[in-house]
């Protein structure tokens, strides 16, 4: 929890500390699944609102679809995104490892979860509007900025190893 808060203040320092140890794929996977699970939970208020406004699709069906998307499809998508980023970085001449890139992307997603949770609450209570647009933009921007900070550390760490 403190690392998540610290990432919002100093993302490079937190990423550097988290990358200091040996590669642990089990931890990377746990971070990814925790992030996807929490983002799935963040969808609940919005799904409940949509089910209330349009009862033609039941809440349990909506939640099952979101569960499948966030716990089966999105982890694979983030692994694929990490692979593409790794290949792009290697082509650009950045010396890094695929694990460090995965670690940077997965941690960025988990660290941005507070914004995703707030976005879900706003979507559930207020629906579409300016507030949802602003908070959703902050959530996506946080993932991007935290990923960029992690990738800069990942490239620097690979050069020193």
C-alpha positions in Angstrom: 0.0 0.0 0.0 2.8 2.4 0.8 4.5 1.6 -2.5 1.3 2.5 -4.3 1.1 5.9 -2.5 4.8 6.4 -3.1 4.4 5.7 -6.8 2.0 8.7 -7.1 4.8 10.9 -5.5 8.0 9.5 -6.9 7.4 6.7 -9.4 11.0 6.2 -10.5 12.3 5.7 -7.0 9.6 3.2 -6.1 10.2 1.3 -9.4 13.9 1.3 -8.8 13.5 -0.2 -5.4 11.0 -2.8 -6.6 13.4 -3.8 -9.4 16.4 -4.1 -7.1 15.9 -7.8 -6.3 16.1 -10.9 -8.5 13.5 -11.5 -11.1 10.4 -13.2 -9.6 7.8 -14.0 -12.2 5.4 -15.2 -9.5 5.4 -11.7 -8.0 4.9 -10.1 -11.3 1.9 -12.3 -12.0 0.4 -11.7 -8.6 0.8 -7.9 -9.1 -1.0 -8.1 -12.5 -3.8 -10.3 -11.2 -4.3 -8.0 -8.1 -4.5 -5.0 -10.4 -6.9 -6.6 -12.8 -9.0 -8.0 -9.9 -9.2 -4.5 -8.3 -10.1 -2.9 -11.6 -12.9 -5.5 -12.0 -14.2 -4.6 -8.5 -14.1 -0.9 -9.6 -16.5 -1.8 -12.4 -19.3 -3.0 -10.0 -21.0 0.3 -9.3 -21.1 1.1 -13.1 -22.4 -2.3 -13.9 -25.1 -2.0 -11.1 -26.2 1.3 -12.5 -26.4 0.0 -16.1 -28.4 -3.1 -14.9 -30.8 -0.8 -13.1 -31.2 1.5 -16.0 -31.5 -1.3 -18.6 -32.8 -4.5 -17.0 -32.7 -6.4 -20.3 -29.3 -7.6 -19.3 -29.1 -8.9 -15.8 -26.5 -7.7 -13.3 -25.0 -11.2 -12.9 -24.5 -11.4 -16.7 -22.8 -8.1 -16.8 -20.6 -9.0 -13.9 -19.7 -12.4 -15.5 -18.7 -10.6 -18.7 -16.6 -8.1 -16.8 -15.0 -10.9 -14.7 -14.0 -12.8 -17.8 -12.6 -9.7 -19.4 -10.6 -8.4 -16.5 -9.3 -11.7 -15.1 -8.8 -13.7 -18.3 -8.5 -11.4 -21.3 -6.8 -8.3 -19.8 -3.9 -10.2 -18.2 -3.1 -11.7 -21.5 -3.4 -8.3 -23.1 -1.0 -6.8 -20.6 1.5 -9.6 -21.2 1.2 -8.9 -25.0 1.6 -5.2 -24.4 4.7 -5.8 -22.3 6.2 -8.0 -25.1 5.6 -5.4 -27.7 7.1 -2.7 -25.5 10.1 -4.9 -24.9 10.6 -5.5 -28.6 10.2 -1.8 -29.4 12.8 -0.9 -26.7 15.2 -3.5 -27.9 14.8 -2.2 -31.5 15.5 1.4 -30.2 18.7 0.1 -28.6 17.6 0.2 -25.0 19.3 -2.7 -23.0 16.5 -4.1 -20.9 15.0 -7.5 -20.1 11.5 -8.7 -20.9 10.9 -9.3 -17.2 11.8 -5.7 -16.2 9.4 -4.4 -18.8 6.6 -6.7 -17.5 7.4 -5.6 -14.0 7.2 -1.9 -15.0 3.9 -2.3 -16.8 2.2 -4.5 -14.2 3.3 -2.2 -11.3 2.1 0.8 -13.2 -1.3 -0.8 -13.5 -1.5 -1.7 -9.8 -0.3 1.7 -8.7 -3.0 3.4 -10.8 -5.8 1.4 -9.1 -6.9 4.2 -6.8 -7.9 6.3 -9.8 -9.7 3.3 -11.4 -11.6 2.8 -8.1 -12.6 6.4 -8.0 -13.6 6.3 -11.7 -15.8 3.3 -11.0 -17.6 5.1 -8.1 -18.2 8.1 -10.2 -19.5 6.0 -13.1 -21.8 4.2 -10.7 -23.2 7.2 -8.8 -23.1 10.0 -11.4 -22.9 8.2 -14.8 -21.3 9.8 -17.8 -20.2 13.3 -17.5 -17.3 15.7 -17.0 -16.2 14.2 -13.6 -16.0 10.7 -15.1 -14.0 12.0 -18.1 -11.5 13.8 -15.9 -11.0 10.9 -13.5 -10.8 8.3 -16.3 -8.3 10.4 -18.1 -6.2 10.7 -14.9 -6.4 6.8 -14.5 -5.2 6.2 -18.0 -2.5 8.9 -17.8 -1.3 7.4 -14.5 -0.8 4.1 -16.2 1.1 5.7 -19.0 3.3 7.9 -16.7 4.1 5.1 -14.3 4.9 2.8 -17.1 7.2 5.4 -18.7 8.9 5.9 -15.3 9.3 2.2 -14.8 10.7 1.6 -18.3 13.3 4.4 -17.8 14.4 2.6 -14.6 14.2 -0.8 -16.3 16.6 0.4 -19.1 19.0 1.9 -16.6 18.9 -1.2 -14.3 19.7 -3.5 -17.3 22.7 -1.5 -18.2 24.2 -1.7 -14.7 23.5 -5.4 -14.3 
